[in-house]
Amino acid sequence: MKYTMNIAGVDCDLPLCPLNDELYIGAFVIFGKVELTCACAKALLEKMPAEYDYMIAPEAKAIPLIHEMARQSGRNEYLLARKAKKLYMRDAFEVSVRSITTDMDQKLFMDREDAEKMNGKRIVIIDDVISTGESLHAVEELVKMAGGIIVGRMAVLAEGEAQKRGDITYLAPLPLFDKNGNPIA
């Protein structure tokens, strides 16, 4: 089963994947889709807050998107909340997260160098899909721990209940689906 939609002027087929016996989600994977990535980056930049200093995204599916947004905006720099502590990360700090697409608790990490860049700066959080908001919340916590000021929360898609949130900017709604592939929210 798949769900077809148009995102930023690009037609996409999203495979439907089961969360449980009754509930399915549309899998939005931007990896390897250059036209879609460029179109989504352009459309999100058109909605970007006028004043911001840095963009940050959680690893990994939002990386091509934030990279292209940095390139198109001329900022040429962005920050990442990493899923694992790397050897080069100094004085890293962490938060826990459990997203809808992951079957276990995860951690997101940030090192002191990136935190120092954010301290007192206006930060926009970028993601591919916001659903339960757990990944978004984890990145928010990292930004706050670093002393950053969140001025925007943006995603390509808002899934299910996230569509009702007034604090996020997104390009298109993504429903949830029943076991027969029919949209339910």
C-alpha positions as CSV (number, residue, x, y, z in Angstrom):
1,M,0.0,0.0,0.0
2,K,1.1,3.5,-0.6
3,Y,-0.2,7.1,-0.3
4,T,0.3,9.5,-3.1
5,M,0.7,13.2,-2.3
6,N,2.2,16.4,-3.7
7,I,4.8,18.0,-1.6
8,A,6.3,21.4,-2.6
9,G,5.2,20.7,-6.2
10,V,6.7,17.2,-6.4
11,D,4.5,14.1,-6.6
12,C,5.5,11.5,-4.0
13,D,4.5,7.9,-3.2
14,L,4.8,7.1,0.5
15,P,4.8,3.4,1.4
16,L,2.4,2.7,4.3
17,C,4.1,1.0,7.2
18,P,2.4,-0.6,10.2
19,L,2.9,0.8,13.7
20,N,0.6,-1.9,15.0
21,D,-2.2,-4.1,13.8
22,E,-4.6,-1.2,13.3
23,L,-2.5,1.9,12.6
24,Y,-0.2,2.7,9.6
25,I,2.0,5.7,8.8
26,G,3.1,7.0,5.5
27,A,6.9,6.6,5.3
28,F,8.4,9.9,4.1
29,V,12.0,9.3,3.2
30,I,13.8,12.2,1.6
31,F,17.2,10.4,1.2
32,G,18.3,10.2,-2.4
33,K,15.4,12.4,-3.7
34,V,17.3,15.5,-4.9
35,E,14.3,17.2,-6.7
36,L,12.1,16.7,-3.6
37,T,14.8,17.8,-1.2
38,C,15.6,21.0,-3.2
39,A,11.9,21.8,-3.6
40,C,11.1,21.3,0.1
41,A,14.1,23.3,1.2
42,K,13.0,26.2,-1.0
43,A,9.4,26.1,0.2
44,L,10.5,26.0,3.9
45,L,12.9,28.9,3.4
46,E,10.0,30.9,2.1
47,K,8.3,30.4,5.5
48,M,11.4,30.8,7.6
49,P,11.3,33.4,10.4
50,A,12.9,36.6,9.2
51,E,15.5,36.7,12.0
52,Y,17.4,33.6,13.0
53,D,21.1,32.7,13.6
54,Y,21.3,29.0,13.2
55,M,19.3,26.0,12.1
56,I,19.5,22.6,13.9
57,A,18.1,19.2,12.9
58,P,18.0,15.8,14.5
59,E,20.1,13.1,12.8
60,A,19.5,11.5,10.3
61,K,16.5,11.9,7.9
62,A,16.5,15.7,8.1
63,I,20.2,16.0,7.2
64,P,19.7,16.4,3.4
65,L,16.9,18.9,4.0
66,I,18.8,21.1,6.4
67,H,22.0,20.9,4.2
68,E,20.0,22.1,1.2
69,M,18.3,24.9,3.3
70,A,21.7,26.1,4.4
71,R,23.0,26.0,0.9
72,Q,20.0,27.8,-0.7
73,S,19.9,30.4,2.1
74,G,23.6,31.2,1.7
75,R,24.2,30.5,5.4
76,N,26.4,27.5,4.6
77,E,26.3,26.2,8.2
78,Y,23.9,24.2,10.3
79,L,24.0,22.2,13.5
80,L,23.0,18.6,14.2
81,A,21.7,16.8,17.2
82,R,23.6,13.5,16.9
83,K,22.2,10.0,17.7
84,A,25.5,8.8,19.1
85,K,28.4,10.5,20.9
86,K,31.3,10.7,18.6
87,L,35.0,10.7,19.6
88,Y,35.5,14.2,18.3
89,M,32.7,15.6,20.5
90,R,34.0,17.4,23.6
91,D,31.9,17.9,26.7
92,A,28.8,16.4,25.0
93,F,25.5,16.5,26.7
94,E,22.4,14.4,26.0
95,V,18.6,14.1,26.1
96,S,16.5,11.0,25.7
97,V,13.8,10.6,23.0
98,R,11.4,7.9,21.9
99,S,10.0,8.7,18.5
100,I,7.0,7.1,16.7
101,T,9.3,5.4,14.1
102,T,11.8,4.0,16.6
103,D,11.0,0.9,18.7
104,M,13.3,1.9,21.6
105,D,14.5,4.8,23.6
106,Q,17.3,6.8,21.9
107,K,19.5,9.7,22.9
108,L,20.4,12.9,21.1
109,F,23.8,14.4,21.7
110,M,25.4,17.9,21.3
111,D,28.9,18.9,21.9
112,R,30.2,22.0,23.7
113,E,31.4,23.7,20.5
114,D,27.9,23.6,18.9
115,A,26.4,24.6,22.2
116,E,28.6,27.7,22.4
117,K,27.5,28.7,18.9
118,M,23.9,28.6,20.0
119,N,24.3,30.4,23.3
120,G,22.1,33.5,23.2
121,K,21.3,32.9,19.5
122,R,18.0,32.6,17.6
123,I,17.5,28.9,16.6
124,V,15.2,27.3,14.1
125,I,14.6,23.6,14.5
126,I,14.2,21.7,11.2
127,D,12.8,18.1,10.7
128,D,11.4,16.0,8.0
129,V,8.2,14.9,9.8
130,I,6.7,16.0,13.1
131,S,4.3,13.4,14.5
132,T,4.2,12.9,18.3
133,G,6.6,15.8,18.8
134,E,9.0,13.7,20.8
135,S,12.1,14.2,18.6
136,L,11.2,17.9,18.4
137,H,11.0,18.1,22.2
138,A,14.4,16.5,22.6
139,V,16.0,18.9,20.2
140,E,14.3,21.8,22.0
141,E,15.8,20.5,25.3
142,L,19.3,20.5,23.7
143,V,18.8,24.0,22.4
144,K,17.7,25.2,25.8
145,M,20.6,23.5,27.6
146,A,22.9,25.3,25.2
147,G,21.3,28.6,25.9
148,G,19.7,29.0,22.5
149,I,16.4,30.9,21.9
150,I,14.0,28.9,19.7
151,V,12.3,31.1,17.1
152,G,10.9,28.5,14.9
153,R,10.0,24.8,14.5
154,M,9.7,23.6,10.9
155,A,9.0,20.4,9.0
156,V,8.1,19.1,5.6
157,L,5.1,17.2,7.0
158,A,2.9,17.3,10.1
159,E,1.5,13.9,10.8
160,G,-1.8,13.2,12.6
161,E,-2.3,15.4,15.7
162,A,0.8,17.5,15.0
163,Q,-1.3,19.2,12.3
164,K,-3.3,20.9,15.1
165,R,-0.2,22.4,16.7
166,G,0.1,26.2,16.4
167,D,3.8,26.3,17.1
168,I,5.1,24.5,14.0
169,T,5.4,25.5,10.4
170,Y,5.0,22.7,7.8
171,L,4.5,22.3,4.1
172,A,1.7,19.6,4.1
173,P,-0.4,17.5,6.4
174,L,0.1,13.7,6.5
175,P,-2.8,11.6,7.8
176,L,-2.5,8.4,9.7
177,F,-4.0,5.3,8.1
178,D,-6.1,2.3,9.0
179,K,-5.0,-1.2,8.2
180,N,-6.7,-1.0,4.8
181,G,-4.7,2.2,3.9
182,N,-7.6,4.6,4.4
183,P,-6.7,8.0,5.9
184,I,-8.0,8.4,9.4
185,A,-6.5,11.7,10.6
